[in-house]
Amino acid sequence: MSASPSRLSELHVSLPGLDRPALVPAIALEAQVAVVLVWRLGCQHSRRALELLADLARERVGQPFAALAVHEATTVVERDPARLRRVVAFARDAVTVVSDDQRELLRVTGFAALPGLLLIDGSGEVRFAGAGLPARDRLAAAIDGLLEALAETRDGPAALPLLPVAVAAPTLAPTAIAAAEGRVLIGSRARRSVLAVLTDGEVEREFTGVRHPAGIAALGERVFVSDHATHELRQLELHTGAGESVLGTGACGTDTFGGGFGDQQELAAPTGLTEHGGAVWFAQAATHQIWQFDPDTRAASAILGTGRAGLVDGGEQAEFSEPTGIAANEHSLVVADAASGAVRVVELAHNFVETVAQDLERPVAVALRENEIWVAVAGRPAIVRLAEGGPVPVIDASHGLVEPVGLAFHGDELWIADAGADAVFVVTVPAPASSNGAADGRAESEASQVVVRRVELRLPRSYAPRPAAPARVAQAVEVQEFSDVTLRIHLPCDDDEQLDANAPCDVELRDEHERVLAAPRSATVAIEGDSAPVLVPIDERGAGVLRIRARIVVRVGDNASPAVRDVCYVLPITAGVGGDLEAEVRAVADADL
């Protein structure tokens, strides 16, 4: 590994944003405490680090703290911007996501493994640089210490920190699915809940309080759910709606042995669940293992996997690589081993692992019907059936699939949770063939005969909304170089608000790409109509991006009580000889209003 940067100024590379203008970290992160996370989509630890960073940023809203996630794509799947948007959707209210397409930042940081992390103080000094999943408490304490130090040395108000931009959120984001007693259970990350759904799409009951339901298994009236975000197993009572945590400390652990009970046993990114013999078996992606949980004693232990990532068959020496989906029949477990692209079968009599399919593009879920194995391949996307001659694609993108992540049989119907399509699909599957010869003949025409139905869920009105990100992307403007330019900042209000035009408006502007401003600008101005006009000093010719905050007073509701609100923009700006001396700052989405 080459030497890590010691100063923020060394990070002078232009990084294209995800649905936002590009930024230069050396400029965008000035005068604030910042964490720069270098990560990749296909790495489980990277995803955990992204979720951790988002949580830390949400806890420090209003402070001069910035969270920047720099994505390093290494595979074709990781280079898909639509897939990247889906993966980061629930972090983008708190984290600014950019890409390092030319790997310039990776060369500067010298990280040989991901995730990598830089912690930068308010003076621009890199206080920590290292690879691996950070410890939450230690990172939080370090950030808070640097914020306190910045406050002690700061003369005047804190600088406006880097702001993530607003994006549309999915309404369902299904992440897991299971059948139980005449209904289907659907895990929803967008709603932070599990939905008990009748086969006609009616939602019978909603179990809230599960941040990221990654796996579901039913044992009679008890339903067990793995929460990927809080590293817990939760138990839900199907007919009463009651729920409680039954396993896990609530924080990501490193234990690869187990033997603990209930809230004393740490877990690390539990994913798929299944029931066998009265026990709950679950895949644990972060430790690359299969664990067993006793619902009565609440004891849990690692059963399979050394804790190292790999594709090794056998008994005690068996290795998995991010096992994600799991299903069981009378004698075996079947595991979707996502990072190795394999499907593994565990013969339970001897706890012996055998690989039965390879070279799949990120298999993430499995379902069993009699002796048939069905696999959700998220990277293709496809639902495949394992046959004598290999995987047989049955459903694919031509049927509407985008990123299938969950499978469950309910009678002859195969239910599919598709996170990419933000939908649940159902397909009636032909009965299993009676012989291998018949199965081979069936494979040729299977995909062409399949009819897929999208389930129209009648969702309850109430749900757990995701906080809105604070900034909007503004329409690009062209202004005159070496001039004082008036920017008229549009001040939209929500439906139940009225702008108080008599109250002064505090405005702050900073560069976050190549410098266009002669200096950062802070001013208090009078509102004119629905805009705040501010005079801005423009430097020499060039193209950049401005970060803008206008702090306004609004009157809310029938009693017209006052409230302070921020209107924030990210503004692409070009300075040149033929530019304007006055320009409107208005969100791209407002262009046709």
N, C-alpha and C positions, 0 to 999 in steps of 0.2 A: 504494500500500500504506500503510495506517495504521500508526502507531507500534507496534512490538512491545512486549510486556510486559517490564518490567525486573525484576519480583519475582514469585516463586511465588504470593504472596498475591493477585495479580490474576487467577489462574486459578480463581476461586471459582464454578465451574459444575458442576452435577450431570450426570454422563455415564453412561448405562445401560451395563452390562457385557454381554459376550457370555457367557451361561451363568454369570453371577455377579452379585451385587448392584452397584448403581451406586456410583460413587465421585466425590469432589470432589478434583481434582488439588492444590488449594491445601492440603488437609489430608493426603491420601494420600501425598504426596511429600515431606513435611517431614523434615528431618534426614538426608537422603541425597542422593547425587549421582543425577541423573535425566536421561534423555533422553525427551522427548515428541515422538513422530513423528505428524504430521498427514498422512494419506494417503488414497488412494481405490483401490478394488479394480480398476477398469478401467485403471489407469495402470501401464505396465510399470516405470517408474522407481520408482513407489511400492512395487511388489511387491519390487523389488530392495532398496529401503531397509529394508523390513520384514525380509527375510532377513538383511541386514547387521546390523540391530539385534539380532535373535535370536542371531546368532553372537557378537556382542560381549557380550551378557548371559550366555550360557552360559560364556564364558571368565572371568566375574567372579562366579560363584556363591559365596555365603558372604561377599561384600563388601556394604557399604551402597550398592548400586547398583540403580536401578529403571529398567525399560524399559516405557514406556506408549505404545501405538499407538492413536490416535484416528481412527476411520474416518469419512470424509465421503462419504456417498452422493450421487451426482449423477444417476443413471439408475435406471430400474426394475430392471434387472439387479443393480445395486449395492445396492439396498434389500432384496434377498432374503437373509434371515439364514442360510438353509441354504447358499447359495453362499458367503457370507462365511466361514462355518465351514470350508468345504472349502479355501478359499484360505489361511486362516491356520492350518490344522491343524498344520503342521510348524513353526510358530513359537510355539505357545501354551505349550510347556513352559518358555519363557524370557521371553515378552512378555505383558503384560496387555493385552487388546484390549477397547476400549470404543467406543461410537458417539456421534457428535455430531448427533443427530437434528434438533435445532433450530438447528444451526450456530452455537451460542453461542460455543464455543471458537474457531471459525474467525474470528468477528468480533473476538474478543479478541486473537488472534495477528496478524490482519491479513494473513495469507498470501494473495497473489493467484494463486499457482501451487503445485501440489503435486508431490512431497512437500515438506512444510515440517518444520523441526526446531528444537526448543528444547533447549538444554543448560543444566541448572540445577545450581548447586553446593549443598553441604550447608547453607549459611546461607540458602538460598532466593533467591539472586541469579541472574537469567538471564544466563548468560555468553555465549551465542551464540543468535541467531535468524536463520534463513535458509531459502531454498527451494532445491530441487534435490537430486540424489543426492549424499550426502556421500562424501568420500574416506575410505576405511576407516582407513588408517594415521593420518591427522590426527585423526579423531574418537576413535580408540582412545587416542592419546597425550593428547588433551585430557581424556578421562574419567579416565585413570590419574593425571594431574596433579591433578585435583580430588579424587580419592580420597585421594591422599597428603596434600593440604592439609587435608582433613577429619580424617584420622587425627591430624595434628599438633595440631589445635585441640580435638579431642574430649577430654572429661573422662569416662572410663569407657568401657564397651563401646559398640559401634556400635548405632544404632537398628535395629529390625527393618524391613527394606526391604519395599516393595510386592511381594506374592507372586502369581504367576500361579496359576490354579486347574487342577486335574487334569481332563482330558477324555479320552474314549475315542479311540484312534487307529485309523485305517483299517488293514486287514491287507494290502492290495495297493496301493491308490492307483495304478492304471495311468496312465501319462502319455504313452506312445508305443507304436507297434506297427508291425511290418514283416514281410514274408514273406521266407524264405530257405531254399532247398534242402530243400523238403519239410517245413518247420517254420515256426512263427510266433515272432517275437521280441517280447517284451513288456517295456517299461520299467516298473519299479515304484519309485515314490518311497518308499513305506513300507518296502520291503526294501533300498533303495539298491542296486538290482541290475538286471540284464537277464536275463530268463528265456527260455531256448530251449524252446519248448513244442510237442509233437506235437499233431496235430489232434484227438486224443481227450482232451486236457487233461493228459497226463502231462508233467511237467517233466523234460526230458532233461538240461539243464545250467543252472546259475545262475552268471552273471558278476557278482561283487560289486565294490564300490568306485566306483560311479557314484551320486552323491548325488541328482541330479534328472535322470534321463534324459528329455530333451525331444524327441529325434528319433533315429531309427535308420535306417540304410541298409546293405545288404549288397552287397559286391563279391566274389563267389565265396565263399571261405572266410574272408574278412576282413569284419568287421562294424564299422561306425563309429557312434559314439553321441555326441550332443551332451549335455554336462552343463551344465544351465542354472545350477546353483548355483556351480560352480567355473569357469565360462566357459572350458571346454576341449572339444576333440574327443578321444575315446578310441577306440583300435583294439582290437578283440577278435578272437582267433583262434577260429573257430567250433568246431573239432574238438579243440583242445588246452586251451581255457579260459584261455589267456594274455591279458593285457590291459596296455595302456600308454597314457599320454597322448601324443598326436602333434601337438597344436596348442593353443596358449594358455598364458598365464603363470600361470593359477590365480587371477587377480584381474580384476575388471571394468575394461575399458579404454575409450578414447574414439576410437581410430583409425578413420577412415572411408575409408582408402585401402588399407591392407595392403601386401603386398610382402615381409613377413617370413617367417621359417621356424620351424616347430616351436614350441618353448617360448619363442622370442623374439617371437612375434607375439601381441599382446594381442587378446582377443575381448570382446564385450559381449552377454551373454545369447543365445548361439546356441540355436536351436530346431530346426525341421524340417530333415531331411536327405533328399537323394535322389542317386542315381547317374546320370550321363549321360556317355557317351564316356570312361569310365575315370576321370572326376573326380568328386569329391563336391561337390555344390552345397548350400549351407545358408542358411537364413533367419537373420538376426541381428536380433532384435526391438528391442534397445536402440538400435541405430544406424539402424533402418528401412532395411535393405539386404539384398541377396542377394550372397553371397560364393561363391567357388570355391576348392577345396582339391585339390592334387595329392598323392595318397597316396605317390607314389614320392619326390618331392623335398621333401615337407612344406612347400611354399610355399602361401600363401593371399593372395587379393586380393579387394577389393570389385569387383563387376562391375556391379551395378545399384543405383540409389538414390543420391540426393545426400547422404544423411545427415540430411535434414530430414524431419519427418513430414508426409505429405500424400497426396493422391489425384490424381496427375498421370501421364498416359500419355506415351509417347514413348520416346526413346532416352536420351541423356545427362541430359536434364532430368527423367526419370521419378522419381516419389517414391512411397514406400510408407509405411504407418503400422502399425508393429508386425507385420511379416510373421511368421507363425507356422508354417504348414504349407506343404510344397512337394512336388511330384511331377513326374516327367518322362516324356515319350514320345520318339519319334524326333527330332522337330523342335522341341519346345516344353517350357517349364517352366510349371507351373500353381502359383500362389501363393495361399494363404489369407491375406488382409491383414486381420488381426483388428480393429484399432482403426478402420479405415475401413469395415468391414462389407462388403468387396468380395472378389471373386475376380478375379485378374489372370492373364493369359496372356502369357508371354514368348516371342516368336518368336526362336529362337536364332541364326538365320542373320544377323540384323541387330541382335540385342539390343534388340528393340523391345517395349515393354510396352503391353498393351491390357486395359482393364477389360471383363469379360464378364458380371459380375453385381454388383449393388449392393444396399444396404439389407438385408443379412443381419445377424442379431443375433449378432455376434462369431463369424465363421467361423474355425476354428482348425486344421483339417486337411483335406487333399484326397487323393483316390486316383483313379487312372486305370485304365480298362479299355477297351482299344482307343481310340475317340475320345470315350468318355463321361467326364464329370467328376463325381465324387461329393464332397460337401462335408459335413464335420461342423460343425454350427452349435451352438456351446456355449450360447449365450444363449437358444435357443428352448425346449427342446432338440429337435434334429432332424438326420436325415441326409437331404440333398436331392441330387437328380440334376439337373444343368443340362440343360435341353431347349430346343427352339426357342422356346417361349413363355415361358421363364424357369425359375426353380428349382421342381422338383417334389418336395414332401415324400414320402419313401418310408417312413421310420421316425421315430417321434416318442415322446413321453412315454407314449402308450398302449401301447407295446411295452416299456416299462421303462426308457427312456433318462432320465437325469437331467442329466448334463453330459458329452457325448461329446467326447473330446480327441484321439483317434487313429483312423486308418483304414488298412486294408491289404487288398488282394485276395489271396486264396490260391486259385487256380483260380476257380471260380464262387462261392466263399464270400467275403463281405465281413466282415472281422473288425473289431470296434469296441472301442476302449479307452474306458471311461466312468469318469472320475474321481469323478463324483458318486455313481454307483451302487456304486463300489468293485468293479467287475466288468468282465469281458470278454464281449461278445456276438458271435454269429455269425448271419448271415442268408444264405441261398442266393438269389442275385440272378439273375433271368431274363436270358437272353442278350440282347445289344444288338439292337435292331430293325434291320431291313435298310434302312428308309427313314424319312424324316422324318414322313411321314404315319402310318406304323405306330407311330412313337415317340409321337406326340401321342395316338393312341388308347390306347396302353399306359398313359399317365400317369394316366388317370382311375381305373383300378382297381388300380393298382400298390400303393398303401399298404394297401388292404383285404385283399390277398392275401398280404402278407408274413408269414412266420413267423420269429420271432426266438428263438434258443436262447442261453441263458446258459451259458457254458463253466464247468464245474466243475473248477477247477485243483487238482491234487494237489500242494500246495506242500510243499517241504522244511521240516523242523522248524526249522532254524536260520535266523535272519534278523537284520537290524540293527534292534534295537528303538529306539524314540524315548524319550529320557529322560522320566520322569514328572514332571509339574509338582508343586510341593511342597504346595499348599494344597487343602483340600476346602471346599466350600460347606456350612455348617452349617444345621440347621433354625433358623428364626427363633425368638427368645425375646422375652418381655415381662417387664420388670423394674420395680421400684418406683423412682420418682424420688427424688433427694436421700437416697439410702440406700447402705449398704455391702451389696452383693449377692454371694452365693456362686455362682460359675459352676463347675460340675463338668465338667471337660474330659475327654471320652472319649479313651482312649489305645489305639487298635487296634494289633495287631502282625501282621506277615506270618506265613504258615503255619510257616516254619522258625524263628520267633523266640518268645522268652518275655520278658514284661515283668519287669524287676527291680524289684519293688515296694519293696525296701529302699533303693534309691538315691534321693536327692532329685531333684525335678523342678524345673527352672528354667522359669518362665512369663513371657511378655511379652505385653502387650496394648496396642494403639494404635488410635485412630480413623482411619477413612479415608473417612468421609462427614461429615455434620453431627456436631458433637461431642456425645457421650453421656457419655464418661468425664470425671470431675472433673479427672483428670490421667492421662498414660500410666502404666501399671502394670508393674512388674517385681518378681517375688517368687520365692523358693525354697520349695517346699511339699512335704509328704509325700504319697505316693501312697496312695489308699484304694481297694482293689479294682483296678478297671481305669480309674480316673479320678483326675485331679488337681484337688482343690478349691482355688479361689483367691478371695480376698475382693477385690472390685472396687468402687471408689468411683464412684457414678453421679451425674451432674449433673441438671439440670432436665429437664422433660418434652421429649421429642423422639424422632425416629427416626434411626437411624444404622447404621453398619456397623463392626464391630471386626475387626482383624487380630490373630490369636492364634498364638503359637508355644509349644509345650511341648517342652522338650528332655529326653529320657528315656534310660535305659540299658536295653538289651535283651541277652538271651543268645541267641547264634546257633548253630544246628547242634547236632550230637551232643556236641561238646566244650564246649558252653555258654560259648564265649568272649564277653566283653562287647563291646558296640559302642554308640556314642552315635547317637541318631536323633532327628530333629525330627518332631513331629506338628503340623501347621499347619491353621488354619481361617480362613475368612472368615465372620463371623457377623452376620446381620441382627438388629438389636436395637432395641426400642422401650421407652422409659422413660415411665411414667405413674403416676397415682395408684393405679390398681388392679393394678399389676404385682406380680410375685413377688419374694420375697427370696432365692430359690434357683432355679437353672435348669440344665438339662443342655446341654452343648455336644456335639452329635453330628452327624455328616455326614448330609446328606439321604439318601444312598444307604443309610445304616444304619437308616433309620426302621422298616423292617419286620423287622429282625433280632430 
